[in-house]
């Protein structure tokens, strides 16, 4: 029973974070994690995995869901923020490799995107 209670509590907390940030949007440049980051710990304590739809943002709380739209193609993907960054001037979000590939080809390296917090 404690596991169920903890899981329910985490779902409520994540839901509240998304609600608090709903309406937040930002446009700028997105990049993706290099292969060397695979299995390393993120700022949230989770391990980074290429196959999960996750992202790094400087300010959004961990667990918030963000819709990332490629402005050139209008393709979008929803990711969960679980890390801090990017720390390169002009970039607003770092995406996992699978999230980046869902909206572009990895050989592009950088994309102009719009991000929006979603429920």
Biopython code that builds the backbone (N, CA, C, O; Angstrom):
import numpy as np
from Bio.PDB.StructureBuilder import StructureBuilder

atoms = [
    (1, "UNK", "N", (0.797, -1.209, 0.000)),
    (1, "UNK", "CA", (0.000, 0.000, 0.000)),
    (1, "UNK", "C", (0.844, 1.282, 0.000)),
    (1, "UNK", "O", (0.452, 2.245, -0.659)),
    (2, "UNK", "N", (1.998, 1.344, 0.715)),
    (2, "UNK", "CA", (2.800, 2.569, 0.700)),
    (2, "UNK", "C", (3.278, 2.957, -0.705)),
    (2, "UNK", "O", (3.367, 4.145, -1.015)),
    (3, "UNK", "N", (3.583, 1.977, -1.552)),
    (3, "UNK", "CA", (4.045, 2.282, -2.912)),
    (3, "UNK", "C", (2.941, 2.991, -3.681)),
    (3, "UNK", "O", (3.200, 3.974, -4.375)),
    (4, "UNK", "N", (1.717, 2.501, -3.565)),
    (4, "UNK", "CA", (0.577, 3.113, -4.249)),
    (4, "UNK", "C", (0.379, 4.547, -3.765)),
    (4, "UNK", "O", (0.143, 5.452, -4.567)),
    (5, "UNK", "N", (0.475, 4.749, -2.459)),
    (5, "UNK", "CA", (0.306, 6.086, -1.894)),
    (5, "UNK", "C", (1.395, 7.031, -2.402)),
    (5, "UNK", "O", (1.104, 8.173, -2.756)),
    (6, "UNK", "N", (2.634, 6.572, -2.440)),
    (6, "UNK", "CA", (3.746, 7.385, -2.927)),
    (6, "UNK", "C", (3.566, 7.726, -4.399)),
    (6, "UNK", "O", (3.769, 8.872, -4.801)),
    (7, "UNK", "N", (3.183, 6.734, -5.209)),
    (7, "UNK", "CA", (2.957, 6.962, -6.632)),
    (7, "UNK", "C", (1.856, 7.980, -6.844)),
    (7, "UNK", "O", (2.002, 8.884, -7.666)),
    (8, "UNK", "N", (0.755, 7.851, -6.118)),
    (8, "UNK", "CA", (-0.362, 8.778, -6.223)),
    (8, "UNK", "C", (0.083, 10.187, -5.836)),
    (8, "UNK", "O", (-0.302, 11.162, -6.480)),
    (9, "UNK", "N", (0.886, 10.289, -4.792)),
    (9, "UNK", "CA", (1.386, 11.583, -4.339)),
    (9, "UNK", "C", (2.266, 12.238, -5.411)),
    (9, "UNK", "O", (2.151, 13.439, -5.655)),
    (10, "UNK", "N", (3.142, 11.456, -6.050)),
    (10, "UNK", "CA", (3.999, 11.990, -7.109)),
    (10, "UNK", "C", (3.184, 12.457, -8.305)),
    (10, "UNK", "O", (3.495, 13.485, -8.906)),
    (11, "UNK", "N", (2.136, 11.703, -8.655)),
    (11, "UNK", "CA", (1.263, 12.097, -9.761)),
    (11, "UNK", "C", (0.588, 13.427, -9.447)),
    (11, "UNK", "O", (0.518, 14.303, -10.309)),
    (12, "UNK", "N", (0.096, 13.584, -8.235)),
    (12, "UNK", "CA", (-0.546, 14.841, -7.839)),
    (12, "UNK", "C", (0.440, 16.006, -7.885)),
    (12, "UNK", "O", (0.097, 17.093, -8.351)),
    (13, "UNK", "N", (1.670, 15.782, -7.401)),
    (13, "UNK", "CA", (2.666, 16.850, -7.399)),
    (13, "UNK", "C", (3.014, 17.273, -8.821)),
    (13, "UNK", "O", (3.098, 18.466, -9.114)),
    (14, "UNK", "N", (3.217, 16.292, -9.712)),
    (14, "UNK", "CA", (3.533, 16.594, -11.107)),
    (14, "UNK", "C", (2.378, 17.319, -11.765)),
    (14, "UNK", "O", (2.587, 18.284, -12.500)),
    (15, "UNK", "N", (1.166, 16.866, -11.508)),
    (15, "UNK", "CA", (-0.022, 17.497, -12.062)),
    (15, "UNK", "C", (-0.102, 18.953, -11.612)),
    (15, "UNK", "O", (-0.434, 19.825, -12.415)),
    (16, "UNK", "N", (0.193, 19.227, -10.356)),
    (16, "UNK", "CA", (0.148, 20.590, -9.828)),
    (16, "UNK", "C", (1.225, 21.461, -10.467)),
    (16, "UNK", "O", (0.978, 22.625, -10.781)),
    (17, "UNK", "N", (2.439, 20.891, -10.663)),
    (17, "UNK", "CA", (3.515, 21.656, -11.304)),
    (17, "UNK", "C", (3.098, 22.081, -12.706)),
    (17, "UNK", "O", (3.279, 23.236, -13.092)),
    (18, "UNK", "N", (2.532, 21.132, -13.472)),
    (18, "UNK", "CA", (2.092, 21.457, -14.824)),
    (18, "UNK", "C", (1.045, 22.554, -14.777)),
    (18, "UNK", "O", (1.092, 23.492, -15.572)),
    (19, "UNK", "N", (0.101, 22.446, -13.852)),
    (19, "UNK", "CA", (-0.976, 23.422, -13.718)),
    (19, "UNK", "C", (-0.416, 24.809, -13.399)),
    (19, "UNK", "O", (-0.864, 25.807, -13.963)),
    (20, "UNK", "N", (0.563, 24.868, -12.495)),
    (20, "UNK", "CA", (1.163, 26.146, -12.104)),
    (20, "UNK", "C", (1.868, 26.830, -13.277)),
    (20, "UNK", "O", (1.936, 28.058, -13.325)),
    (21, "UNK", "N", (2.388, 26.053, -14.212)),
    (21, "UNK", "CA", (3.161, 26.594, -15.325)),
    (21, "UNK", "C", (2.381, 26.643, -16.624)),
    (21, "UNK", "O", (2.908, 27.116, -17.631)),
    (22, "UNK", "N", (1.132, 26.166, -16.636)),
    (22, "UNK", "CA", (0.330, 26.199, -17.865)),
    (22, "UNK", "C", (0.296, 27.614, -18.420)),
    (22, "UNK", "O", (0.147, 28.579, -17.671)),
    (23, "UNK", "N", (0.434, 27.734, -19.725)),
    (23, "UNK", "CA", (0.455, 29.051, -20.354)),
    (23, "UNK", "C", (1.865, 29.536, -20.631)),
    (23, "UNK", "O", (2.065, 30.449, -21.432)),
    (24, "UNK", "N", (2.855, 28.922, -19.965)),
    (24, "UNK", "CA", (4.246, 29.314, -20.224)),
    (24, "UNK", "C", (4.645, 28.828, -21.608)),
    (24, "UNK", "O", (4.422, 27.667, -21.952)),
    (25, "UNK", "N", (5.236, 29.717, -22.404)),
    (25, "UNK", "CA", (5.789, 29.316, -23.697)),
    (25, "UNK", "C", (7.038, 30.142, -23.957)),
    (25, "UNK", "O", (7.239, 31.210, -23.380)),
    (26, "UNK", "N", (7.860, 29.617, -24.835)),
    (26, "UNK", "CA", (9.144, 30.257, -25.133)),
    (26, "UNK", "C", (9.571, 29.765, -26.517)),
    (26, "UNK", "O", (9.291, 28.625, -26.888)),
    (27, "UNK", "N", (10.232, 30.605, -27.259)),
    (27, "UNK", "CA", (10.768, 30.213, -28.559)),
    (27, "UNK", "C", (12.266, 30.422, -28.569)),
    (27, "UNK", "O", (12.784, 31.359, -27.962)),
    (28, "UNK", "N", (12.953, 29.535, -29.268)),
    (28, "UNK", "CA", (14.403, 29.635, -29.348)),
    (28, "UNK", "C", (14.989, 28.399, -29.992)),
    (28, "UNK", "O", (14.343, 27.738, -30.804)),
    (29, "UNK", "N", (16.217, 28.093, -29.622)),
    (29, "UNK", "CA", (16.964, 27.003, -30.230)),
    (29, "UNK", "C", (16.994, 25.782, -29.307)),
    (29, "UNK", "O", (17.230, 25.893, -28.104)),
    (30, "UNK", "N", (16.746, 24.609, -29.912)),
    (30, "UNK", "CA", (16.839, 23.328, -29.203)),
    (30, "UNK", "C", (18.026, 22.546, -29.742)),
    (30, "UNK", "O", (18.375, 22.639, -30.919)),
    (31, "UNK", "N", (18.634, 21.778, -28.855)),
    (31, "UNK", "CA", (19.700, 20.853, -29.242)),
    (31, "UNK", "C", (19.365, 19.502, -28.619)),
    (31, "UNK", "O", (18.320, 19.352, -27.986)),
    (32, "UNK", "N", (20.251, 18.513, -28.795)),
    (32, "UNK", "CA", (20.013, 17.228, -28.147)),
    (32, "UNK", "C", (21.286, 16.723, -27.483)),
    (32, "UNK", "O", (22.396, 17.138, -27.814)),
    (33, "UNK", "N", (21.084, 15.806, -26.527)),
    (33, "UNK", "CA", (22.185, 15.259, -25.750)),
    (33, "UNK", "C", (23.125, 14.426, -26.614)),
    (33, "UNK", "O", (22.677, 13.652, -27.460)),
    (34, "UNK", "N", (24.406, 14.586, -26.403)),
    (34, "UNK", "CA", (25.409, 13.765, -27.078)),
    (34, "UNK", "C", (25.377, 12.349, -26.507)),
    (34, "UNK", "O", (24.931, 12.128, -25.381)),
    (35, "UNK", "N", (25.851, 11.406, -27.295)),
    (35, "UNK", "CA", (25.854, 9.996, -26.881)),
    (35, "UNK", "C", (26.588, 9.760, -25.559)),
    (35, "UNK", "O", (26.239, 8.839, -24.821)),
    (36, "UNK", "N", (27.587, 10.566, -25.255)),
    (36, "UNK", "CA", (28.379, 10.363, -24.034)),
    (36, "UNK", "C", (27.557, 10.517, -22.750)),
    (36, "UNK", "O", (28.014, 10.111, -21.681)),
    (37, "UNK", "N", (26.348, 11.096, -22.834)),
    (37, "UNK", "CA", (25.512, 11.306, -21.649)),
    (37, "UNK", "C", (24.665, 10.093, -21.286)),
    (37, "UNK", "O", (24.077, 10.054, -20.205)),
    (38, "UNK", "N", (24.595, 9.101, -22.175)),
    (38, "UNK", "CA", (23.773, 7.919, -21.923)),
    (38, "UNK", "C", (24.109, 7.310, -20.563)),
    (38, "UNK", "O", (25.275, 7.058, -20.259)),
    (39, "UNK", "N", (23.073, 7.075, -19.746)),
    (39, "UNK", "CA", (23.148, 6.455, -18.410)),
    (39, "UNK", "C", (23.764, 7.331, -17.323)),
    (39, "UNK", "O", (23.909, 6.874, -16.189)),
    (40, "UNK", "N", (24.130, 8.573, -17.629)),
    (40, "UNK", "CA", (24.624, 9.467, -16.576)),
    (40, "UNK", "C", (23.442, 10.055, -15.823)),
    (40, "UNK", "O", (22.346, 10.172, -16.371)),
    (41, "UNK", "N", (23.662, 10.425, -14.566)),
    (41, "UNK", "CA", (22.588, 11.009, -13.764)),
    (41, "UNK", "C", (22.284, 12.421, -14.234)),
    (41, "UNK", "O", (23.184, 13.200, -14.548)),
    (42, "UNK", "N", (20.991, 12.733, -14.274)),
    (42, "UNK", "CA", (20.556, 14.089, -14.582)),
    (42, "UNK", "C", (20.448, 14.863, -13.268)),
    (42, "UNK", "O", (20.634, 14.290, -12.194)),
    (43, "UNK", "N", (20.154, 16.138, -13.346)),
    (43, "UNK", "CA", (20.025, 16.969, -12.148)),
    (43, "UNK", "C", (18.899, 16.498, -11.232)),
    (43, "UNK", "O", (18.937, 16.751, -10.028)),
    (44, "UNK", "N", (17.892, 15.812, -11.791)),
    (44, "UNK", "CA", (16.782, 15.304, -10.973)),
    (44, "UNK", "C", (17.133, 13.993, -10.290)),
    (44, "UNK", "O", (16.382, 13.517, -9.439)),
    (45, "UNK", "N", (18.265, 13.405, -10.652)),
    (45, "UNK", "CA", (18.670, 12.118, -10.087)),
    (45, "UNK", "C", (18.344, 10.940, -10.987)),
    (45, "UNK", "O", (18.846, 9.837, -10.771)),
    (46, "UNK", "N", (17.502, 11.164, -12.001)),
    (46, "UNK", "CA", (17.190, 10.095, -12.950)),
    (46, "UNK", "C", (18.395, 9.887, -13.864)),
    (46, "UNK", "O", (19.218, 10.785, -14.039)),
    (47, "UNK", "N", (18.484, 8.713, -14.433)),
    (47, "UNK", "CA", (19.533, 8.433, -15.415)),
    (47, "UNK", "C", (19.035, 8.860, -16.788)),
    (47, "UNK", "O", (17.886, 8.609, -17.152)),
    (48, "UNK", "N", (19.922, 9.515, -17.551)),
    (48, "UNK", "CA", (19.560, 9.918, -18.905)),
    (48, "UNK", "C", (19.542, 8.691, -19.805)),
    (48, "UNK", "O", (20.453, 7.863, -19.772)),
    (49, "UNK", "N", (18.484, 8.590, -20.615)),
    (49, "UNK", "CA", (18.379, 7.517, -21.607)),
    (49, "UNK", "C", (17.893, 8.119, -22.912)),
    (49, "UNK", "O", (16.913, 8.864, -22.943)),
    (50, "UNK", "N", (18.596, 7.784, -23.998)),
    (50, "UNK", "CA", (18.243, 8.299, -25.324)),
    (50, "UNK", "C", (16.810, 7.983, -25.716)),
    (50, "UNK", "O", (16.155, 8.778, -26.390)),
    (51, "UNK", "N", (16.317, 6.810, -25.292)),
    (51, "UNK", "CA", (15.015, 6.338, -25.754)),
    (51, "UNK", "C", (13.831, 6.951, -25.013)),
    (51, "UNK", "O", (12.690, 6.738, -25.422)),
    (52, "UNK", "N", (14.058, 7.697, -23.949)),
    (52, "UNK", "CA", (12.967, 8.345, -23.218)),
    (52, "UNK", "C", (12.790, 9.771, -23.716)),
    (52, "UNK", "O", (13.758, 10.428, -24.098)),
    (53, "UNK", "N", (11.572, 10.237, -23.709)),
    (53, "UNK", "CA", (11.263, 11.603, -24.170)),
    (53, "UNK", "C", (11.433, 12.561, -22.987)),
    (53, "UNK", "O", (10.481, 12.858, -22.265)),
    (54, "UNK", "N", (12.660, 13.034, -22.812)),
    (54, "UNK", "CA", (12.988, 13.918, -21.700)),
    (54, "UNK", "C", (13.734, 15.144, -22.208)),
    (54, "UNK", "O", (14.126, 15.215, -23.373)),
    (55, "UNK", "N", (13.926, 16.117, -21.303)),
    (55, "UNK", "CA", (14.591, 17.356, -21.699)),
    (55, "UNK", "C", (15.220, 18.050, -20.505)),
    (55, "UNK", "O", (14.911, 17.765, -19.348)),
    (56, "UNK", "N", (16.114, 18.973, -20.832)),
    (56, "UNK", "CA", (16.721, 19.860, -19.838)),
    (56, "UNK", "C", (16.251, 21.281, -20.112)),
    (56, "UNK", "O", (16.237, 21.735, -21.256)),
    (57, "UNK", "N", (15.869, 21.974, -19.050)),
    (57, "UNK", "CA", (15.483, 23.380, -19.139)),
    (57, "UNK", "C", (16.072, 24.087, -17.933)),
    (57, "UNK", "O", (16.218, 23.483, -16.871)),
    (58, "UNK", "N", (16.412, 25.357, -18.084)),
    (58, "UNK", "CA", (17.057, 26.093, -16.999)),
    (58, "UNK", "C", (16.147, 26.357, -15.805)),
    (58, "UNK", "O", (16.613, 26.349, -14.665)),
    (59, "UNK", "N", (14.846, 26.593, -16.049)),
    (59, "UNK", "CA", (13.977, 27.059, -14.970)),
    (59, "UNK", "C", (12.755, 26.203, -14.679)),
    (59, "UNK", "O", (12.288, 26.188, -13.540)),
    (60, "UNK", "N", (12.226, 25.500, -15.650)),
    (60, "UNK", "CA", (11.001, 24.733, -15.422)),
    (60, "UNK", "C", (11.236, 23.634, -14.398)),
    (60, "UNK", "O", (12.302, 23.018, -14.390)),
    (61, "UNK", "N", (10.256, 23.377, -13.532)),
    (61, "UNK", "CA", (10.430, 22.354, -12.498)),
    (61, "UNK", "C", (10.535, 20.948, -13.098)),
    (61, "UNK", "O", (9.976, 20.662, -14.157)),
    (62, "UNK", "N", (11.259, 20.088, -12.397)),
    (62, "UNK", "CA", (11.342, 18.698, -12.806)),
    (62, "UNK", "C", (9.948, 18.087, -12.822)),
    (62, "UNK", "O", (9.129, 18.352, -11.942)),
    (63, "UNK", "N", (9.693, 17.272, -13.827)),
    (63, "UNK", "CA", (8.406, 16.590, -13.936)),
    (63, "UNK", "C", (7.400, 17.307, -14.807)),
    (63, "UNK", "O", (6.375, 16.724, -15.162)),
    (64, "UNK", "N", (7.658, 18.556, -15.165)),
    (64, "UNK", "CA", (6.728, 19.308, -16.002)),
    (64, "UNK", "C", (6.787, 18.756, -17.430)),
    (64, "UNK", "O", (7.864, 18.446, -17.939)),
    (65, "UNK", "N", (5.625, 18.639, -18.066)),
    (65, "UNK", "CA", (5.542, 18.195, -19.452)),
    (65, "UNK", "C", (5.557, 19.405, -20.378)),
    (65, "UNK", "O", (4.858, 20.392, -20.151)),
    (66, "UNK", "N", (6.369, 19.305, -21.427)),
    (66, "UNK", "CA", (6.546, 20.404, -22.361)),
    (66, "UNK", "C", (6.332, 19.892, -23.780)),
    (66, "UNK", "O", (6.922, 18.891, -24.187)),
    (67, "UNK", "N", (5.485, 20.588, -24.523)),
    (67, "UNK", "CA", (5.319, 20.297, -25.947)),
    (67, "UNK", "C", (6.357, 21.116, -26.700)),
    (67, "UNK", "O", (6.412, 22.339, -26.569)),
    (68, "UNK", "N", (7.180, 20.433, -27.490)),
    (68, "UNK", "CA", (8.235, 21.082, -28.268)),
    (68, "UNK", "C", (7.851, 20.978, -29.732)),
    (68, "UNK", "O", (7.672, 19.879, -30.256)),
    (69, "UNK", "N", (7.724, 22.122, -30.393)),
    (69, "UNK", "CA", (7.322, 22.148, -31.803)),
    (69, "UNK", "C", (8.455, 22.683, -32.661)),
    (69, "UNK", "O", (8.994, 23.759, -32.406)),
    (70, "UNK", "N", (8.808, 21.910, -33.688)),
    (70, "UNK", "CA", (9.794, 22.321, -34.684)),
    (70, "UNK", "C", (9.110, 23.385, -35.544)),
    (70, "UNK", "O", (8.131, 23.083, -36.226)),
    (71, "UNK", "N", (9.605, 24.616, -35.524)),
    (71, "UNK", "CA", (8.947, 25.707, -36.242)),
    (71, "UNK", "C", (9.037, 25.573, -37.760)),
    (71, "UNK", "O", (8.227, 26.164, -38.473)),
    (72, "UNK", "N", (10.004, 24.808, -38.269)),
    (72, "UNK", "CA", (10.141, 24.634, -39.721)),
    (72, "UNK", "C", (9.156, 23.612, -40.278)),
    (72, "UNK", "O", (8.708, 23.738, -41.418)),
    (73, "UNK", "N", (8.814, 22.593, -39.474)),
    (73, "UNK", "CA", (7.961, 21.502, -39.967)),
    (73, "UNK", "C", (6.621, 21.397, -39.252)),
    (73, "UNK", "O", (5.722, 20.696, -39.715)),
    (74, "UNK", "N", (6.487, 22.079, -38.142)),
    (74, "UNK", "CA", (5.304, 22.019, -37.281)),
    (74, "UNK", "C", (5.120, 20.662, -36.599)),
    (74, "UNK", "O", (4.060, 20.401, -36.029)),
    (75, "UNK", "N", (6.133, 19.796, -36.647)),
    (75, "UNK", "CA", (6.093, 18.527, -35.915)),
    (75, "UNK", "C", (6.337, 18.829, -34.445)),
    (75, "UNK", "O", (7.099, 19.733, -34.104)),
    (76, "UNK", "N", (5.673, 18.052, -33.567)),
    (76, "UNK", "CA", (5.872, 18.288, -32.140)),
    (76, "UNK", "C", (6.008, 16.984, -31.380)),
    (76, "UNK", "O", (5.628, 15.914, -31.857)),
    (77, "UNK", "N", (6.561, 17.106, -30.181)),
    (77, "UNK", "CA", (6.752, 15.983, -29.272)),
    (77, "UNK", "C", (6.569, 16.515, -27.858)),
    (77, "UNK", "O", (6.887, 17.670, -27.574)),
    (78, "UNK", "N", (6.051, 15.663, -26.968)),
    (78, "UNK", "CA", (5.903, 16.045, -25.555)),
    (78, "UNK", "C", (7.023, 15.358, -24.769)),
    (78, "UNK", "O", (7.243, 14.153, -24.891)),
    (79, "UNK", "N", (7.718, 16.153, -23.965)),
    (79, "UNK", "CA", (8.836, 15.656, -23.166)),
    (79, "UNK", "C", (8.617, 16.017, -21.698)),
    (79, "UNK", "O", (7.843, 16.915, -21.366)),
    (80, "UNK", "N", (9.319, 15.290, -20.836)),
    (80, "UNK", "CA", (9.287, 15.586, -19.398)),
    (80, "UNK", "C", (10.619, 16.222, -19.018)),
    (80, "UNK", "O", (11.676, 15.695, -19.365)),
    (81, "UNK", "N", (10.581, 17.342, -18.315)),
    (81, "UNK", "CA", (11.801, 18.005, -17.851)),
    (81, "UNK", "C", (12.372, 17.208, -16.673)),
    (81, "UNK", "O", (11.702, 17.009, -15.660)),
    (82, "UNK", "N", (13.627, 16.756, -16.824)),
    (82, "UNK", "CA", (14.265, 16.029, -15.722)),
    (82, "UNK", "C", (15.734, 16.439, -15.531)),
    (82, "UNK", "O", (16.487, 15.777, -14.816)),
    (83, "UNK", "N", (16.123, 17.537, -16.181)),
    (83, "UNK", "CA", (17.515, 17.971, -16.081)),
    (83, "UNK", "C", (17.599, 19.492, -16.217)),
    (83, "UNK", "O", (16.633, 20.144, -16.614)),
    (84, "UNK", "N", (18.743, 20.036, -15.888)),
    (84, "UNK", "CA", (18.997, 21.476, -16.013)),
    (84, "UNK", "C", (19.884, 21.737, -17.228)),
    (84, "UNK", "O", (20.721, 20.911, -17.592)),
    (85, "UNK", "N", (19.688, 22.877, -17.835)),
    (85, "UNK", "CA", (20.455, 23.251, -19.010)),
    (85, "UNK", "C", (19.480, 23.763, -20.045)),
    (85, "UNK", "O", (18.304, 23.935, -19.726)),
    (86, "UNK", "N", (19.895, 24.006, -21.229)),
    (86, "UNK", "CA", (21.276, 23.975, -21.701)),
    (86, "UNK", "C", (22.050, 25.191, -21.213)),
    (86, "UNK", "O", (21.470, 26.221, -20.872)),
    (87, "UNK", "N", (23.334, 25.053, -21.188)),
    (87, "UNK", "CA", (24.189, 26.138, -20.714)),
    (87, "UNK", "C", (25.026, 26.726, -21.838)),
    (87, "UNK", "O", (26.159, 27.163, -21.637)),
    (88, "UNK", "N", (24.436, 26.724, -23.022)),
    (88, "UNK", "CA", (25.051, 27.334, -24.197)),
    (88, "UNK", "C", (24.185, 28.526, -24.571)),
    (88, "UNK", "O", (22.970, 28.390, -24.717)),
    (89, "UNK", "N", (24.795, 29.682, -24.725)),
    (89, "UNK", "CA", (24.055, 30.907, -25.023)),
    (89, "UNK", "C", (23.147, 30.723, -26.243)),
    (89, "UNK", "O", (23.562, 30.188, -27.271)),
    (90, "UNK", "N", (21.908, 31.176, -26.104)),
    (90, "UNK", "CA", (20.953, 31.136, -27.200)),
    (90, "UNK", "C", (20.096, 29.885, -27.255)),
    (90, "UNK", "O", (19.116, 29.849, -27.999)),
    (91, "UNK", "N", (20.436, 28.861, -26.490)),
    (91, "UNK", "CA", (19.638, 27.627, -26.493)),
    (91, "UNK", "C", (18.666, 27.634, -25.323)),
    (91, "UNK", "O", (19.005, 28.066, -24.221)),
    (92, "UNK", "N", (17.441, 27.143, -25.579)),
    (92, "UNK", "CA", (16.427, 27.163, -24.525)),
    (92, "UNK", "C", (16.102, 25.778, -23.973)),
    (92, "UNK", "O", (15.562, 25.668, -22.871)),
    (93, "UNK", "N", (16.423, 24.712, -24.724)),
    (93, "UNK", "CA", (16.088, 23.368, -24.264)),
    (93, "UNK", "C", (17.025, 22.357, -24.913)),
    (93, "UNK", "O", (17.387, 22.484, -26.082)),
    (94, "UNK", "N", (17.411, 21.353, -24.132)),
    (94, "UNK", "CA", (18.153, 20.195, -24.641)),
    (94, "UNK", "C", (17.191, 19.019, -24.621)),
    (94, "UNK", "O", (16.557, 18.751, -23.600)),
    (95, "UNK", "N", (17.079, 18.321, -25.730)),
    (95, "UNK", "CA", (16.168, 17.187, -25.842)),
    (95, "UNK", "C", (16.927, 15.866, -25.827)),
    (95, "UNK", "O", (18.088, 15.802, -26.230)),
    (96, "UNK", "N", (16.266, 14.823, -25.362)),
    (96, "UNK", "CA", (16.837, 13.491, -25.522)),
    (96, "UNK", "C", (16.912, 13.209, -27.016)),
    (96, "UNK", "O", (16.211, 13.835, -27.811)),
    (97, "UNK", "N", (17.754, 12.276, -27.386)),
    (97, "UNK", "CA", (17.950, 11.983, -28.806)),
    (97, "UNK", "C", (16.647, 11.517, -29.458)),
    (97, "UNK", "O", (16.341, 11.923, -30.579)),
    (98, "UNK", "N", (15.872, 10.665, -28.764)),
    (98, "UNK", "CA", (14.619, 10.164, -29.357)),
    (98, "UNK", "C", (13.593, 11.284, -29.515)),
    (98, "UNK", "O", (12.831, 11.287, -30.482)),
    (99, "UNK", "N", (13.563, 12.226, -28.586)),
    (99, "UNK", "CA", (12.639, 13.356, -28.698)),
    (99, "UNK", "C", (13.027, 14.243, -29.881)),
    (99, "UNK", "O", (12.168, 14.672, -30.651)),
    (100, "UNK", "N", (14.316, 14.511, -30.018)),
    (100, "UNK", "CA", (14.806, 15.328, -31.133)),
    (100, "UNK", "C", (14.470, 14.652, -32.457)),
    (100, "UNK", "O", (14.013, 15.311, -33.392)),
    (101, "UNK", "N", (14.693, 13.337, -32.543)),
    (101, "UNK", "CA", (14.442, 12.600, -33.779)),
    (101, "UNK", "C", (12.950, 12.516, -34.114)),
    (101, "UNK", "O", (12.586, 12.300, -35.270)),
    (102, "UNK", "N", (12.096, 12.683, -33.116)),
    (102, "UNK", "CA", (10.651, 12.669, -33.368)),
    (102, "UNK", "C", (10.203, 13.897, -34.153)),
    (102, "UNK", "O", (9.162, 13.873, -34.809)),
    (103, "UNK", "N", (10.994, 14.977, -34.084)),
    (103, "UNK", "CA", (10.607, 16.216, -34.776)),
    (103, "UNK", "C", (11.611, 16.679, -35.821)),
    (103, "UNK", "O", (11.374, 17.665, -36.519)),
    (104, "UNK", "N", (12.743, 15.962, -35.934)),
    (104, "UNK", "CA", (13.768, 16.348, -36.901)),
    (104, "UNK", "C", (14.748, 15.206, -37.110)),
    (104, "UNK", "O", (14.637, 14.152, -36.485)),
    (105, "UNK", "N", (15.699, 15.427, -37.988)),
    (105, "UNK", "CA", (16.799, 14.490, -38.199)),
    (105, "UNK", "C", (17.969, 14.919, -37.319)),
    (105, "UNK", "O", (18.260, 16.111, -37.221)),
    (106, "UNK", "N", (18.649, 13.959, -36.674)),
    (106, "UNK", "CA", (19.739, 14.333, -35.761)),
    (106, "UNK", "C", (20.897, 15.059, -36.434)),
    (106, "UNK", "O", (21.641, 15.776, -35.765)),
    (107, "UNK", "N", (21.066, 14.887, -37.743)),
    (107, "UNK", "CA", (22.174, 15.576, -38.411)),
    (107, "UNK", "C", (21.960, 17.088, -38.469)),
    (107, "UNK", "O", (22.889, 17.828, -38.796)),
    (108, "UNK", "N", (20.745, 17.559, -38.155)),
    (108, "UNK", "CA", (20.507, 19.008, -38.109)),
    (108, "UNK", "C", (21.173, 19.630, -36.891)),
    (108, "UNK", "O", (21.647, 20.764, -36.956)),
    (109, "UNK", "N", (21.215, 18.902, -35.784)),
    (109, "UNK", "CA", (21.907, 19.377, -34.585)),
    (109, "UNK", "C", (21.172, 20.427, -33.778)),
    (109, "UNK", "O", (21.050, 20.296, -32.561)),
    (110, "UNK", "N", (20.682, 21.464, -34.434)),
    (110, "UNK", "CA", (19.963, 22.544, -33.754)),
    (110, "UNK", "C", (18.663, 22.817, -34.491)),
    (110, "UNK", "O", (18.591, 22.694, -35.714)),
    (111, "UNK", "N", (17.643, 23.187, -33.740)),
    (111, "UNK", "CA", (16.329, 23.486, -34.321)),
    (111, "UNK", "C", (15.758, 24.755, -33.725)),
    (111, "UNK", "O", (15.999, 25.066, -32.558)),
    (112, "UNK", "N", (15.000, 25.491, -34.529)),
    (112, "UNK", "CA", (14.201, 26.580, -33.995)),
    (112, "UNK", "C", (12.883, 25.952, -33.531)),
    (112, "UNK", "O", (12.182, 25.297, -34.303)),
    (113, "UNK", "N", (12.566, 26.170, -32.247)),
    (113, "UNK", "CA", (11.396, 25.535, -31.657)),
    (113, "UNK", "C", (10.573, 26.516, -30.830)),
    (113, "UNK", "O", (11.036, 27.593, -30.454)),
    (114, "UNK", "N", (9.341, 26.106, -30.564)),
    (114, "UNK", "CA", (8.497, 26.762, -29.569)),
    (114, "UNK", "C", (8.220, 25.700, -28.515)),
    (114, "UNK", "O", (7.893, 24.560, -28.844)),
    (115, "UNK", "N", (8.351, 26.075, -27.251)),
    (115, "UNK", "CA", (8.012, 25.150, -26.181)),
    (115, "UNK", "C", (6.821, 25.698, -25.417)),
    (115, "UNK", "O", (6.691, 26.905, -25.215)),
    (116, "UNK", "N", (5.944, 24.773, -24.990)),
    (116, "UNK", "CA", (4.742, 25.147, -24.226)),
    (116, "UNK", "C", (4.513, 24.112, -23.142)),
    (116, "UNK", "O", (4.558, 22.912, -23.414)),
    (117, "UNK", "N", (4.269, 24.552, -21.927)),
    (117, "UNK", "CA", (3.930, 23.621, -20.857)),
    (117, "UNK", "C", (2.527, 23.097, -21.102)),
    (117, "UNK", "O", (1.605, 23.866, -21.374)),
    (118, "UNK", "N", (2.370, 21.777, -21.005)),
    (118, "UNK", "CA", (1.081, 21.124, -21.245)),
    (118, "UNK", "C", (0.718, 20.269, -20.043)),
    (118, "UNK", "O", (1.584, 19.889, -19.256)),
    (119, "UNK", "N", (-0.587, 19.965, -19.904)),
    (119, "UNK", "CA", (-1.003, 19.108, -18.776)),
    (119, "UNK", "C", (-0.422, 17.703, -18.847)),
    (119, "UNK", "O", (-0.687, 16.881, -17.970)),
]
sb = StructureBuilder()
sb.init_structure("model")
sb.init_model(0)
sb.init_chain("A")
sb.init_seg("    ")
for serial, (resi, resn, name, xyz) in enumerate(atoms, 1):
    if name == "N":
        sb.init_residue(resn, " ", resi, " ")
    sb.init_atom(name, np.array(xyz, "f"), 0.0, 1.0, " ", f" {name:<3s}", serial, name[0])
structure = sb.get_structure()
